């Protein structure tokens, strides 16, 4: 039930968005290239961050670099 308290969870680390050139999904509406985001959770493929919409979303790690 981790999804119920993601906004209050401690930030694991910060990552910087490199690009929003997605092959399959539209991410330029919720991510901004060059902006830093707080990682709330992480898996092998995804970072779970609070995006520009104010909600937690899972995004492929290849959009980001460590800040």
N, C-alpha and C positions, 0 to 999 in steps of 0.2 A: 504494500500500500504506500510505497514511496512517493507516488504521484500526488498524494493528498497534501504533502507539506514541502514540495519542491521550492516554493518561494521563500520559505523560512529556513531552509537548509543552509549550512555553511558552504561557501564557495570553495571548490576544490582547487581551481586555478583560473587564470585568465588566458584567453586565446584571442588572436587577432584574425579577422576575416580577410583572406587574401583576394577572393573573387566571388562573384555570384553567377558564374557561367555554368549553369547546371544542364546536363544532358537530358534528364528525364523530368525534373520538377522545376517549378517556378519558385526561386528563392529570393529573387531581387526585391520582392515586396516586404520581406521580413528580415533580411540581412543587408548590411551596408559594408561594402568593401572598405577596409582600412579602420573599421571600428573594432574596439575591444569588447568582448563579451565574457561574462562570468559563467564558468562551467559548474553546473549543479550536480551532474552525474556523468559517467563515461562508460562506454562499452568498447568492444573491440573495433567496431566500425563507426560509432557515433559519439558526438558530444551532445549532451542535453543542456541547453542554454536558455536563458530568458532572452527572447529575440525582440525585435522592434515593436511587435504587437503587444508586448508585456506578458506573453504566455510562454510556457516552457515548450520548446520544440526540440526534436532530435534531428541533427544534421550530420552528413558525412564529414569525417575528419579532414578530407582533402580540401575543404573550403577554408581551413584554418591553419595557423602556425602559432606556436607558443609565444606569448607576449613577453 
